[in-house]
Amino acid sequence: MMQLPVRTLIYDRDISGHHLDYLQFLVEYLKKMPEEVRSQFVFVLHEGARDRFRADEALVQFHYIDSEQLSSFLALTSVLRRAAAEMRYLTELIHKYKVERLIFMHIDAFQYELGRTSISNLGVKFSGLLFLPFRKYYEDDSTLTDKLRREWRGWRKGWQMRWMLRNPQLERIFFLNDKQGVEEYNVRFGPRFEHLPDPIDVAQITTTSVVDLKRKYGVAEGRRIFLIYGHLSARKNVPTILAALQRLTHKERSQLTILICGEPEKGYDTTLFAAINEAEKKYPEVLFVKHFYFFAPAATNEVFKIADIVLVPYINFFSSSNILGLAAKYSKPLIASKLGVMGVLVSQYQLGITVAPHRAEAIADAMSNYLLQKNPVIDGSKYLQDYRSEVFCQKLLFSKE
């Protein structure tokens, strides 16, 4: 018999990128649970998530952060001050909903807050996903400046972690897909770190034909489609990807479609659009197809179905991404950064080619490789088997006790 979970808040202020997808996995999982289990959980979310979860409100409880409150958070430019304001808000909700546990869907910004004595004295258990753990050997050390920056980051990250772990109520910190990182952190800081598989919804498969989907998204037949997908921030490395086009021959470029799908990050959109506009003028033989908006799960599945290759040579990002699961589900090869967890997984599961993300020539070589192949595909079945969404939900939602 399942032990009834304690009253729990699940907090995520962000609605960009993977955030809504992870929340959707949790909501769908809880909808299958008995009412006495479902009723123990309250999702505290950005009010922009309301449209996504409106149909689920009859079964699962949501508390939406209103626009005035969100604006007050975002007006604080200091990460520490903003986290402090959010923690005060969450403390009020802890008392309002009489909760005993708080799960952060992105715990990184709250490390200082969680180390404060007043927070540990709340009598609430904490856990959360840490997206940016420091892994020294993934960091760039090609110059003296890079080495010094790496040492400083390592010291700062280590201090932040030790400060957070002062809180005896902090139960578990999850690393997505990073088993080696979990082992290293448990040795270095103590056994409160756990591996969490990045979830994949294998059941959601679009049945619309590729021909119809290409027509829908304005993609011409007879070209090799390279997909850039997701929250379009600097880490997507779009300027370097576009610089790689110069390394290809005119004949190779004539075979290309660059399909860019996602919502540009505010503040980065000017840089992104300038790089794309320059490439369009410089390489008229390349077909650029752009859809600059947030992609819901159904549309996400559609663009992965029509893609041939998925471009993820991310920079300054060493964690995992649910893009690996999407590519595996549709048997699409990846061109990924060799640095970080994604590089390890792409190599381990033979999901594509890994490259040095700062080197345009390396990205170009990988693109050329796939242009030469008649029908580039991967076998993602082993990856899909290991990263089922049920495991993600069970580990995150339910305490060990």
PALUMKE-760939 format. One record per atom (N, C-alpha, C): x, y negated, z negated; residue in one letter. Coordinates in steps of 0.02 Angstrom, whole numbers, padded with zeros to 5 digits, always signed. Example, Ala and Ser with C-alpha at 12.3 -4.5 7.8 and 13.67 -1.06 7.14 Angstrom:
<dodrens>
+00660+00284-00390A;+00615+00225-00390A;+00660+00165-00390A;+00642+00112-00354S;+00684+00053-00357S;+00645-00002-00394S;
</dodrens>
This chain:
<dodrens>
+00042+00060+00000M;+00000+00000+00000M;+00044-00062+00000M;+00028-00112+00043M;+00067-00173+00048M;+00058-00215-00015M;+00115-00238-00043Q;+00111-00283-00100Q;+00088-00352-00076Q;+00041-00381-00112L;+00014-00446-00091L;+00068-00499-00097L;+00083-00536-00042P;+00135-00588-00045P;+00114-00646-00088P;+00163-00683-00113V;+00148-00742-00153V;+00125-00798-00107V;+00093-00847-00136R;+00069-00905-00098R;+00130-00941-00067R;+00128-00952-00001T;+00187-00973+00035T;+00172-01030+00084T;+00215-01081+00083L;+00214-01133+00135L;+00266-01117+00188L;+00248-01126+00251I;+00294-01119+00307I;+00301-01187+00339I;+00361-01216+00338Y;+00369-01286+00359Y;+00410-01292+00422Y;+00381-01331+00470D;+00418-01350+00530D;+00389-01415+00557D;+00429-01468+00553R;+00406-01533+00578R;+00416-01540+00653R;+00457-01499+00682D;+00475-01505+00753D;+00427-01465+00796D;+00413-01489+00856I;+00372-01452+00904I;+00407-01444+00971I;+00472-01458+00972S;+00509-01453+01035S;+00540-01383+01043S;+00561-01368+01104G;+00599-01306+01116G;+00565-01244+01090G;+00602-01205+01050H;+00580-01140+01027H;+00531-01144+00968H;+00525-01202+00937H;+00489-01206+00873H;+00418-01179+00877H;+00379-01203+00924L;+00310-01180+00930L;+00305-01105+00947L;+00354-01081+00986D;+00353-01010+01004D;+00362-00966+00942D;+00411-00984+00899Y;+00422-00945+00838Y;+00360-00947+00793Y;+00331-01006+00787L;+00271-01012+00746L;+00214-00970+00774L;+00208-00968+00840Q;+00156-00928+00872Q;+00164-00854+00856Q;+00225-00829+00855F;+00237-00760+00837F;+00211-00746+00766F;+00226-00792+00720L;+00205-00783+00650L;+00129-00785+00644L;+00098-00832+00678V;+00025-00838+00675V;-00009-00776+00704V;+00015-00753+00761E;-00015-00694+00792E;-00006-00633+00748E;+00051-00628+00715Y;+00063-00571+00670Y;+00014-00574+00610Y;+00007-00634+00581L;-00037-00640+00522L;-00110-00629+00540L;-00130-00646+00600K;-00199-00636+00621K;-00219-00563+00619K;-00171-00519+00623K;-00184-00447+00621K;-00185-00420+00549K;-00166-00462+00501M;-00163-00441+00431M;-00231-00449+00397M;-00243-00413+00342P;-00305-00421+00304P;-00311-00493+00279P;-00372-00515+00266E;-00384-00584+00244E;-00346-00601+00180E;-00341-00553+00134E;-00307-00567+00071E;-00232-00580+00081E;-00204-00555+00136V;-00134-00569+00152V;-00129-00635+00190V;-00171-00645+00241R;-00170-00707+00281R;-00179-00768+00237R;-00223-00764+00189S;-00241-00822+00149S;-00185-00846+00104S;-00132-00806+00099Q;-00075-00825+00056Q;-00027-00873+00092Q;-00037-00885+00156F;+00010-00925+00195F;-00022-00989+00220F;+00015-01044+00215V;-00007-01109+00241V;+00049-01136+00286V;+00033-01151+00348F;+00081-01180+00395F;+00077-01256+00391F;+00133-01287+00376V;+00138-01361+00372V;+00174-01384+00435V;+00136-01416+00481L;+00162-01428+00549L;+00149-01499+00572L;+00188-01520+00620H;+00178-01582+00657H;+00107-01582+00686H;+00073-01640+00683E;+00004-01641+00707E;-00001-01625+00782E;+00055-01632+00818G;+00055-01614+00888G;+00046-01540+00901G;+00053-01500+00847A;+00043-01427+00855A;-00031-01408+00851A;-00074-01456+00835R;-00145-01440+00826R;-00176-01409+00888R;-00161-01436+00946D;-00190-01410+01008D;-00169-01337+01020D;-00108-01321+01001R;-00083-01253+01011R;-00120-01203+00966R;-00137-01224+00905F;-00163-01177+00855F;-00236-01187+00836F;-00270-01232+00872R;-00340-01246+00855R;-00383-01183+00852R;-00372-01139+00900A;-00414-01078+00904A;-00398-01029+00848A;-00342-01039+00813D;-00322-00992+00760D;-00343-01015+00691D;-00371-01075+00686E;-00384-01104+00620E;-00439-01067+00581E;-00479-01028+00615A;-00530-00989+00579A;-00498-00932+00539A;-00439-00911+00558L;-00407-00854+00525L;-00345-00873+00485L;-00311-00926+00505V;-00248-00945+00473V;-00252-01017+00451V;-00223-01032+00392Q;-00229-01100+00365Q;-00171-01144+00389Q;-00188-01205+00411F;-00139-01253+00434F;-00148-01319+00397F;-00092-01352+00384H;-00092-01420+00358H;-00050-01461+00407H;-00083-01507+00443Y;-00049-01547+00493Y;-00026-01613+00464Y;+00036-01630+00479I;+00065-01693+00455I;+00040-01749+00500I;+00007-01799+00471D;-00024-01851+00513D;+00029-01898+00542D;+00007-01937+00591S;+00053-01979+00629S;+00088-02032+00586S;+00052-02059+00538E;+00082-02109+00494E;+00139-02079+00453E;+00127-02019+00426Q;+00179-01986+00387Q;+00238-01967+00431Q;+00224-01942+00490L;+00278-01924+00536L;+00320-01985+00554L;+00288-02041+00567S;+00323-02102+00585S;+00369-02125+00528S;+00345-02117+00466S;+00386-02137+00409S;+00449-02093+00403S;+00442-02028+00421F;+00501-01985+00421F;+00550-02006+00475F;+00524-02015+00535L;+00567-02029+00593L;+00598-02098+00590L;+00570-02143+00551A;+00599-02210+00543A;+00664-02208+00504A;+00675-02153+00469L;+00737-02146+00429L;+00791-02116+00474L;+00840-02156+00492T;+00892-02132+00538T;+00943-02087+00505T;+00950-02092+00439S;+00996-02048+00402S;+00965-01979+00393S;+01001-01928+00413V;+00977-01859+00405V;+00962-01844+00332V;+01006-01867+00286L;+00997-01853+00215L;+00936-01889+00188L;+00926-01952+00206R;+00868-01989+00181R;+00803-01960+00209R;+00805-01940+00273R;+00745-01910+00303R;+00728-01844+00269R;+00779-01803+00256A;+00767-01739+00222A;+00740-01750+00151A;+00765-01802+00117A;+00740-01817+00050A;+00667-01837+00052A;+00648-01878+00102A;+00578-01898+00109A;+00534-01838+00124A;+00557-01793+00167E;+00518-01733+00183E;+00511-01689+00122E;+00564-01685+00082M;+00562-01642+00023M;+00513-01669-00028M;+00509-01736-00034R;+00459-01765-00080R;+00388-01748-00056R;+00379-01751+00008Y;+00314-01734+00038Y;+00297-01661+00025Y;+00346-01617+00035L;+00335-01546+00025L;+00323-01530-00049L;+00355-01567-00093T;+00343-01556-00165T;+00271-01570-00183T;+00242-01622-00152E;+00171-01636-00164E;+00127-01578-00139E;+00145-01550-00082L;+00106-01494-00055L;+00116-01431-00096L;+00174-01422-00124I;+00186-01364-00168I;+00136-01365-00226I;+00125-01424-00254H;+00078-01430-00309H;+00006-01425-00284H;-00008-01456-00227K;-00076-01455-00199K;-00100-01385-00184K;-00056-01345-00153Y;-00076-01278-00132Y;-00056-01224-00182Y;-00023-01246-00237K;-00003-01198-00290K;+00039-01141-00261K;+00090-01159-00224V;+00131-01108-00191V;+00190-01087-00234V;+00216-01029-00219E;+00274-01001-00255E;+00334-00991-00210E;+00324-01003-00145R;+00380-00993-00098R;+00374-01042-00040R;+00432-01066-00016L;+00434-01112+00040L;+00484-01086+00091L;+00459-01076+00153I;+00502-01052+00207I;+00515-01110+00255I;+00578-01127+00265F;+00597-01178+00314F;+00612-01144+00380F;+00576-01165+00432M;+00591-01137+00498M;+00655-01167+00528M;+00681-01218+00496H;+00746-01248+00515H;+00774-01279+00452H;+00817-01241+00418I;+00839-01261+00351I;+00900-01306+00351I;+00932-01314+00408D;+00997-01348+00412D;+00998-01416+00379D;+00948-01458+00392A;+00948-01527+00367A;+00934-01531+00293A;+00912-01476+00262F;+00891-01478+00192F;+00943-01450+00144F;+01004-01440+00167Q;+01054-01409+00124Q;+01070-01450+00062Q;+01076-01516+00071Y;+01090-01558+00012Y;+01030-01558-00035Y;+00970-01565-00008E;+00911-01566-00051E;+00904-01502-00092E;+00916-01446-00060L;+00906-01383-00094L;+00958-01371-00149L;+01014-01406-00146G;+01064-01400-00198G;+01051-01443-00259G;+01003-01487-00255R;+00987-01532-00311R;+00951-01494-00367R;+00969-01510-00429T;+00941-01475-00487T;+00866-01484-00491T;+00841-01544-00473S;+00769-01556-00478S;+00730-01511-00431S;+00760-01493-00375I;+00726-01448-00327I;+00727-01376-00352I;+00784-01354-00378S;+00787-01286-00404S;+00742-01277-00465S;+00727-01332-00500N;+00683-01329-00559N;+00609-01329-00542N;+00592-01333-00478L;+00522-01331-00458L;+00489-01264-00472L;+00530-01212-00480G;+00503-01145-00492G;+00477-01111-00430G;+00501-01132-00372V;+00480-01105-00307V;+00539-01070-00274V;+00525-01013-00244K;+00577-00978-00206K;+00583-01010-00137K;+00644-01010-00110F;+00657-01040-00044F;+00691-00990+00002F;+00678-00997+00066S;+00715-00961+00118S;+00709-01000+00182S;+00749-00981+00233G;+00744-01018+00296G;+00794-00996+00347G;+00784-01021+00408L;+00828-01006+00464L;+00882-01059+00469L;+00945-01038+00470L;+01001-01083+00480L;+01024-01076+00553L;+01016-01129+00591F;+01031-01125+00663F;+01103-01142+00680F;+01136-01179+00636L;+01204-01202+00654L;+01255-01185+00600L;+01266-01120+00587P;+01320-01101+00542P;+01387-01115+00576P;+01438-01128+00536F;+01504-01143+00564F;+01541-01077+00576F;+01563-01068+00638R;+01603-01010+00657R;+01666-01037+00691R;+01722-01038+00654K;+01783-01072+00676K;+01807-01051+00745K;+01804-00985+00759Y;+01832-00960+00821Y;+01788-00974+00882Y;+01728-01001+00870Y;+01687-01023+00927Y;+01700-01095+00946Y;+01731-01132+00900E;+01741-01204+00911E;+01800-01216+00958E;+01795-01271+00995D;+01848-01290+01042D;+01910-01313+01004D;+01969-01289+01024D;+02032-01311+00993D;+02085-01324+01046D;+02062-01347+01104S;+02108-01355+01160S;+02154-01416+01153S;+02136-01464+01111T;+02178-01522+01099T;+02187-01532+01024T;+02235-01574+01005L;+02246-01589+00935L;+02184-01621+00904L;+02152-01666+00941T;+02091-01697+00917T;+02036-01646+00904T;+02030-01598+00950D;+01981-01544+00941D;+01996-01503+00879D;+02060-01488+00869K;+02079-01448+00810K;+02064-01484+00746K;+02079-01549+00743L;+02065-01589+00683L;+01991-01593+00671L;+01953-01603+00726R;+01880-01606+00720R;+01853-01540+00694R;+01880-01485+00718R;+01857-01419+00697R;+01871-01408+00622R;+01932-01428+00599E;+01949-01420+00529E;+01902-01462+00484E;+01888-01523+00506W;+01843-01566+00468W;+01773-01536+00465W;+01748-01512+00522R;+01682-01482+00523R;+01679-01420+00478R;+01732-01381+00479G;+01735-01321+00438G;+01732-01338+00364G;+01770-01389+00344W;+01769-01409+00273W;+01700-01436+00254W;+01672-01479+00297R;+01607-01509+00282R;+01552-01456+00278R;+01552-01409+00326K;+01501-01357+00327K;+01508-01311+00266K;+01570-01296+00247G;+01581-01254+00188G;+01556-01287+00125G;+01569-01353+00119W;+01545-01390+00061W;+01469-01391+00059W;+01438-01403+00116Q;+01364-01405+00119Q;+01335-01338+00097Q;+01365-01284+00120M;+01339-01218+00104M;+01346-01203+00029M;+01405-01217+00001R;+01415-01204-00071R;+01368-01246-00113R;+01356-01308-00092W;+01310-01351-00129W;+01239-01322-00127W;+01215-01301-00069M;+01148-01272-00063M;+01141-01209-00105M;+01193-01168-00105L;+01190-01104-00141L;+01192-01112-00216L;+01200-01173-00241R;+01194-01186-00313R;+01123-01169-00336R;+01076-01172-00290N;+01006-01161-00307N;+00992-01086-00316N;+00979-01064-00378P;+00967-00992-00389P;+00901-00969-00360P;+00857-01016-00342Q;+00792-00998-00313Q;+00796-00988-00237Q;+00855-01000-00208L;+00863-00989-00136L;+00874-00915-00124L;+00824-00882-00096E;+00825-00809-00089E;+00867-00786-00030E;+00846-00809+00030R;+00877-00782+00091R;+00887-00836+00143R;+00943-00833+00177I;+00958-00877+00233I;+00968-00833+00294I;+00930-00846+00346F;+00930-00803+00405F;+00971-00833+00462F;+01010-00790+00494F;+01046-00808+00556F;+01013-00770+00613F;+00992-00806+00664L;+00962-00773+00722L;+01014-00736+00763L;+01005-00671+00769N;+01044-00628+00814N;+01117-00619+00796N;+01140-00651+00744D;+01212-00655+00729D;+01231-00608+00672D;+01238-00544+00687K;+01255-00495+00635K;+01325-00506+00607K;+01372-00522+00650Q;+01440-00534+00627Q;+01443-00595+00582Q;+01407-00648+00600G;+01406-00707+00558G;+01377-00693+00489G;+01325-00652+00486V;+01295-00633+00423V;+01346-00596+00379V;+01381-00549+00408E;+01432-00511+00370E;+01486-00558+00343E;+01509-00604+00385E;+01562-00649+00364E;+01538-00696+00308E;+01478-00722+00315Y;+01452-00768+00264Y;+01437-00732+00198Y;+01414-00670+00201N;+01402-00633+00140N;+01467-00619+00102N;+01520-00607+00139V;+01586-00598+00107V;+01611-00663+00077V;+01603-00717+00114R;+01630-00782+00094R;+01589-00817+00040R;+01522-00813+00045F;+01480-00853+00001F;+01435-00812-00046F;+01431-00746-00035G;+01387-00705-00076G;+01327-00680-00036G;+01297-00625-00059P;+01248-00588-00019P;+01178-00618-00017P;+01172-00676+00014R;+01105-00705+00022R;+01089-00717+00097R;+01130-00689+00141F;+01121-00701+00212F;+01096-00638+00247F;+01049-00647+00294E;+01021-00589+00329E;+01015-00603+00403E;+01022-00550+00441H;+01013-00552+00514H;+00938-00553+00530H;+00919-00596+00578L;+00850-00600+00600L;+00848-00595+00676L;+00815-00545+00704P;+00814-00539+00777P;+00772-00593+00809P;+00798-00625+00861D;+00762-00676+00898D;+00702-00642+00932D;+00641-00661+00917P;+00582-00622+00939P;+00567-00628+01013P;+00539-00574+01040I;+00519-00572+01110I;+00448-00545+01114I;+00406-00581+01151D;+00338-00557+01162D;+00338-00516+01227D;+00347-00451+01219V;+00351-00408+01278V;+00283-00397+01310V;+00230-00411+01271A;+00162-00397+01297A;+00139-00450+01347A;+00164-00511+01340Q;+00141-00564+01385Q;+00181-00563+01449Q;+00151-00537+01501I;+00181-00533+01568I;+00133-00564+01618I;+00157-00611+01657T;+00113-00641+01707T;+00101-00592+01765T;+00039-00587+01785T;+00021-00541+01840T;+00016-00577+01907T;+00021-00642+01907T;+00018-00680+01970T;+00078-00663+02014T;+00067-00656+02078S;+00121-00637+02123S;+00175-00691+02128S;+00236-00670+02144V;+00291-00716+02153V;+00276-00767+02208V;+00245-00744+02262V;+00228-00788+02318V;+00182-00844+02294V;+00131-00826+02256D;+00084-00877+02231D;+00116-00924+02180D;+00160-00896+02139L;+00194-00938+02089L;+00242-00987+02122L;+00277-00964+02174K;+00322-01010+02209K;+00282-01067+02241K;+00225-01050+02267R;+00182-01102+02296R;+00159-01151+02241R;+00142-01124+02183K;+00118-01166+02127K;+00171-01215+02104K;+00235-01191+02101Y;+00288-01234+02074Y;+00329-01269+02129Y;+00308-01262+02191G;+00341-01299+02245G;+00410-01272+02262G;+00418-01207+02257V;+00483-01175+02271V;+00480-01141+02340V;+00526-01158+02383A;+00527-01130+02451A;+00550-01057+02451A;+00526-01018+02498E;+00547-00949+02507E;+00618-00948+02537E;+00651-00892+02528G;+00715-00880+02562G;+00776-00912+02529G;+00768-00937+02467R;+00825-00967+02432R;+00835-00931+02365R;+00896-00933+02340R;+00913-00905+02275R;+00898-00958+02222R;+00855-00941+02175I;+00830-00989+02126I;+00869-00984+02060I;+00903-01039+02043F;+00939-01044+01980F;+00898-01088+01932F;+00879-01059+01875L;+00834-01092+01829L;+00871-01125+01770L;+00855-01189+01758I;+00874-01224+01696I;+00809-01237+01659I;+00804-01209+01599Y;+00738-01208+01565Y;+00745-01230+01492Y;+00693-01263+01467G;+00688-01276+01396G;+00689-01349+01378G;+00703-01362+01315H;+00709-01431+01291H;+00773-01461+01320H;+00766-01509+01364L;+00822-01533+01404L;+00863-01585+01366L;+00910-01560+01327S;+00954-01603+01287S;+01025-01596+01314S;+01072-01630+01283A;+01142-01629+01305A;+01171-01559+01304A;+01148-01518+01258R;+01177-01451+01252R;+01163-01407+01314R;+01112-01425+01353K;+01097-01386+01414K;+01153-01392+01466K;+01195-01443+01458N;+01255-01448+01501N;+01239-01458+01574N;+01184-01494+01587V;+01162-01504+01657V;+01214-01540+01700V;+01246-01594+01676P;+01296-01628+01719P;+01352-01582+01742P;+01375-01537+01698T;+01429-01491+01718T;+01403-01439+01767T;+01342-01416+01757I;+01312-01369+01805I;+01308-01401+01874I;+01287-01464+01876L;+01281-01499+01940L;+01349-01514+01970L;+01399-01526+01927A;+01467-01536+01952A;+01494-01473+01985A;+01469-01415+01963A;+01490-01351+01991A;+01470-01345+02065A;+01419-01381+02085L;+01397-01377+02155L;+01452-01398+02204L;+01494-01444+02182Q;+01549-01467+02225Q;+01597-01411+02241Q;+01602-01362+02196R;+01649-01306+02204R;+01622-01253+02252R;+01558-01257+02268L;+01529-01209+02315L;+01537-01234+02386L;+01534-01189+02434T;+01537-01209+02504T;+01469-01238+02525T;+01469-01273+02581H;+01406-01301+02607H;+01357-01244+02621H;+01382-01189+02647K;+01338-01131+02662K;+01307-01104+02598K;+01347-01099+02544E;+01320-01074+02481E;+01268-01122+02453E;+01282-01186+02455R;+01234-01235+02429R;+01168-01233+02468R;+01172-01218+02532S;+01112-01215+02574S;+01065-01158+02554S;+01091-01111+02515Q;+01051-01054+02493Q;+01018-01067+02425Q;+01032-01125+02394L;+01014-01137+02324L;+00949-01175+02316L;+00913-01155+02264T;+00862-01197+02233T;+00880-01204+02159T;+00885-01266+02136I;+00894-01279+02065I;+00826-01297+02037I;+00798-01252+01997L;+00732-01262+01967L;+00741-01284+01895L;+00720-01346+01880I;+00730-01375+01813I;+00661-01383+01780I;+00651-01347+01725C;+00586-01345+01692C;+00593-01359+01617C;+00562-01413+01595G;+00564-01427+01524G;+00555-01501+01509G;+00550-01515+01446E;+00539-01584+01424E;+00604-01617+01406E;+00623-01673+01438P;+00686-01707+01421P;+00685-01734+01350P;+00741-01729+01317E;+00748-01757+01249E;+00749-01833+01253E;+00711-01864+01209K;+00711-01937+01207K;+00781-01963+01191K;+00804-02011+01229G;+00870-02038+01220G;+00922-02006+01265G;+00905-01946+01291Y;+00950-01912+01338Y;+00923-01914+01409Y;+00861-01934+01417D;+00828-01930+01482D;+00863-01974+01535D;+00889-02031+01515T;+00923-02075+01563T;+00985-02041+01591T;+01025-02010+01548T;+01085-01974+01569T;+01067-01915+01614T;+01015-01879+01594L;+00993-01821+01633L;+00970-01841+01703L;+00926-01890+01706F;+00899-01911+01771F;+00953-01939+01817F;+01001-01975+01787A;+01055-02003+01828A;+01097-01948+01859A;+01112-01896+01820A;+01152-01840+01846A;+01115-01803+01902A;+01050-01793+01893I;+01010-01757+01944I;+01004-01800+02007I;+00990-01864+01999N;+00983-01908+02057N;+01047-01911+02098N;+01104-01914+02063E;+01168-01916+02098E;+01179-01852+02137E;+01164-01794+02106A;+01173-01730+02140A;+01127-01724+02201A;+01066-01748+02195E;+01019-01745+02251E;+01044-01784+02311E;+01074-01842+02298K;+01101-01883+02352K;+01164-01851+02382K;+01204-01822+02339K;+01268-01795+02360K;+01260-01729+02397K;+01209-01689+02378Y;+01201-01622+02408Y;+01129-01614+02434Y;+01113-01647+02489P;+01045-01642+02516P;+01026-01572+02538P;+01077-01529+02548E;+01063-01461+02569E;+01036-01417+02512E;+01044-01441+02450V;+01018-01405+02392V;+00945-01428+02380V;+00902-01380+02366L;+00833-01397+02349L;+00827-01403+02273L;+00809-01463+02251F;+00797-01475+02179F;+00722-01477+02167F;+00699-01435+02121V;+00628-01435+02101V;+00626-01450+02027V;+00589-01502+02009K;+00590-01527+01940K;+00520-01530+01911K;+00513-01504+01851H;+00449-01507+01815H;+00466-01529+01744H;+00461-01594+01731F;+00483-01622+01667F;+00425-01627+01618F;+00406-01571+01588Y;+00355-01571+01537Y;+00363-01508+01495Y;+00329-01506+01438F;+00333-01448+01395F;+00298-01388+01427F;+00330-01331+01425F;+00302-01270+01455F;+00273-01225+01400F;+00208-01214+01404A;+00175-01167+01359A;+00196-01095+01378A;+00183-01045+01335P;+00206-00977+01349P;+00186-00950+01417P;+00124-00962+01439A;+00103-00934+01504A;+00144-00963+01561A;+00154-01028+01560A;+00195-01060+01612A;+00268-01040+01608A;+00292-01031+01547T;+00361-01007+01538T;+00372-00940+01572T;+00325-00895+01561N;+00330-00829+01593N;+00329-00835+01669N;+00291-00881+01695E;+00286-00890+01767E;+00352-00912+01798E;+00386-00960+01767V;+00448-00984+01798V;+00505-00933+01790V;+00502-00893+01737F;+00553-00841+01732F;+00540-00785+01783F;+00478-00775+01800K;+00463-00724+01850K;+00490-00743+01919K;+00486-00808+01936I;+00508-00828+02003I;+00583-00843+02006I;+00615-00852+01949A;+00687-00866+01949A;+00727-00805+01971A;+00786-00817+01998D;+00833-00763+02013D;+00889-00760+01961D;+00914-00818+01941I;+00968-00823+01893I;+00949-00876+01842I;+00967-00865+01778V;+00952-00913+01725V;+01018-00944+01701V;+01021-01010+01701L;+01081-01047+01683L;+01078-01069+01610L;+01123-01041+01569V;+01127-01060+01498V;+01200-01069+01475V;+01241-01105+01513P;+01310-01117+01491P;+01313-01175+01442P;+01281-01165+01384Y;+01271-01220+01336Y;+01337-01245+01308Y;+01339-01309+01289I;+01397-01338+01256I;+01378-01358+01184I;+01428-01354+01140N;+01419-01373+01069N;+01359-01338+01038N;+01349-01276+01057F;+01294-01236+01031F;+01318-01164+01027F;+01317-01136+00967F;+01348-01070+00958F;+01300-01018+00931F;+01236-01036+00928S;+01185-00989+00903S;+01153-00951+00961S;+01095-00922+00947S;+01060-00883+00998S;+01002-00924+01026S;+00967-00894+01073S;+00909-00927+01105S;+00861-00874+01129S;+00795-00891+01126N;+00745-00843+01150N;+00745-00838+01226N;+00785-00879+01259I;+00792-00873+01331I;+00822-00806+01350I;+00864-00778+01307L;+00893-00712+01321L;+00838-00660+01327L;+00789-00663+01281G;+00734-00615+01283G;+00690-00624+01344G;+00678-00686+01364L;+00637-00699+01423L;+00672-00673+01486L;+00737-00685+01490A;+00775-00660+01548A;+00776-00584+01549A;+00785-00554+01490A;+00786-00480+01486A;+00719-00451+01506A;+00665-00484+01486K;+00597-00459+01501K;+00584-00457+01576K;+00611-00506+01612Y;+00601-00509+01685Y;+00662-00486+01725Y;+00710-00455+01690S;+00770-00426+01723S;+00811-00477+01761S;+00814-00539+01735K;+00850-00593+01769K;+00919-00603+01738K;+00972-00600+01777P;+01039-00611+01751P;+01049-00682+01725P;+01093-00689+01676L;+01109-00754+01648L;+01180-00774+01665L;+01191-00839+01671I;+01258-00867+01670I;+01261-00905+01604I;+01299-00878+01556A;+01297-00903+01487A;+01366-00925+01464A;+01366-00969+01414S;+01429-00987+01382S;+01460-00926+01349S;+01526-00920+01355K;+01560-00864+01322K;+01571-00878+01248K;+01557-00940+01227L;+01567-00959+01157L;+01503-00947+01118L;+01508-00919+01060G;+01451-00912+01016G;+01413-00847+01023G;+01358-00843+00987V;+01318-00782+00983V;+01289-00763+01051V;+01267-00812+01090M;+01239-00796+01156M;+01290-00760+01199M;+01351-00784+01199G;+01403-00752+01238G;+01415-00680+01217G;+01414-00668+01151V;+01423-00600+01124V;+01367-00555+01148V;+01305-00579+01143L;+01247-00538+01161L;+01243-00524+01236L;+01258-00576+01276V;+01257-00566+01349V;+01308-00513+01369V;+01366-00514+01337S;+01417-00464+01353S;+01397-00395+01325S;+01375-00394+01263Q;+01357-00330+01231Q;+01302-00293+01268Q;+01251-00330+01289Y;+01193-00298+01321Y;+01196-00303+01398Y;+01252-00327+01424Q;+01262-00333+01496Q;+01205-00371+01530Q;+01193-00430+01504L;+01138-00472+01528L;+01160-00523+01581L;+01223-00523+01598G;+01246-00571+01648G;+01320-00585+01644G;+01339-00646+01661I;+01409-00668+01663I;+01419-00723+01612I;+01474-00719+01574T;+01490-00773+01527T;+01548-00814+01555T;+01545-00880+01540V;+01593-00927+01568V;+01615-00977+01515V;+01671-01011+01529A;+01691-01068+01488A;+01646-01127+01507A;+01603-01151+01462P;+01550-01197+01481P;+01574-01266+01504P;+01634-01286+01483H;+01659-01352+01503H;+01692-01351+01572H;+01701-01292+01600R;+01736-01285+01664R;+01687-01276+01721R;+01678-01328+01761A;+01631-01325+01817A;+01650-01270+01866A;+01716-01259+01874E;+01738-01208+01921E;+01718-01138+01898E;+01716-01126+01833A;+01695-01061+01807A;+01621-01050+01820A;+01581-01101+01810I;+01509-01096+01824I;+01498-01084+01899I;+01537-01120+01941A;+01531-01112+02014A;+01549-01041+02035A;+01601-01013+02005D;+01621-00944+02023D;+01565-00895+02007D;+01532-00905+01950A;+01477-00860+01931A;+01418-00868+01978A;+01403-00930+01997M;+01348-00942+02044M;+01364-00910+02112M;+01426-00917+02134S;+01447-00887+02198S;+01441-00812+02196S;+01459-00783+02138N;+01454-00710+02129N;+01383-00687+02140N;+01335-00722+02110Y;+01265-00701+02117Y;+01236-00717+02186Y;+01263-00767+02220L;+01241-00780+02288L;+01262-00724+02336L;+01317-00690+02320L;+01341-00636+02362L;+01301-00572+02352L;+01270-00564+02294Q;+01232-00503+02280Q;+01164-00505+02315Q;+01145-00449+02343K;+01082-00446+02381K;+01022-00454+02335K;+01023-00421+02278N;+00966-00423+02233N;+00991-00420+02161N;+01016-00476+02134P;+01045-00474+02066P;+00992-00463+02012P;+00999-00409+01975V;+00953-00394+01920V;+00993-00365+01862V;+00963-00365+01803I;+00992-00334+01744I;+00942-00284+01716I;+00966-00239+01673D;+00923-00194+01635D;+00919-00221+01564D;+00864-00254+01548G;+00857-00285+01482G;+00821-00241+01432G;+00808-00178+01448S;+00766-00136+01405S;+00795-00125+01335S;+00861-00115+01330K;+00891-00104+01265K;+00886-00167+01222K;+00897-00224+01252Y;+00890-00287+01215Y;+00818-00296+01190Y;+00770-00282+01233L;+00700-00290+01214L;+00681-00242+01157L;+00709-00184+01158Q;+00695-00135+01106Q;+00722-00158+01038Q;+00780-00190+01039D;+00813-00211+00977D;+00784-00275+00948D;+00748-00314+00990Y;+00726-00380+00968Y;+00650-00389+00973Y;+00615-00341+00945R;+00542-00345+00943R;+00518-00399+00895R;+00464-00432+00912S;+00439-00488+00871S;+00415-00465+00802S;+00392-00402+00797E;+00368-00378+00733E;+00421-00380+00679E;+00483-00364+00698V;+00538-00364+00649V;+00551-00435+00625V;+00551-00483+00670F;+00560-00553+00653F;+00508-00575+00602F;+00445-00559+00615C;+00390-00581+00572C;+00393-00548+00503C;+00405-00484+00501Q;+00406-00448+00438Q;+00461-00473+00393Q;+00521-00482+00420K;+00578-00503+00379K;+00569-00574+00354K;+00541-00617+00395L;+00535-00687+00376L;+00477-00699+00327L;+00421-00665+00337L;+00362-00679+00298L;+00360-00646+00230L;+00390-00587+00224F;+00381-00549+00163F;+00446-00543+00124F;+00441-00556+00061S;+00498-00553+00016S;+00521-00481+00008S;+00584-00473-00011K;+00612-00406-00022K;+00577-00371-00080K;+00556-00411-00127E;+00528-00382-00188E;+00462-00347-00175E;
</dodrens>
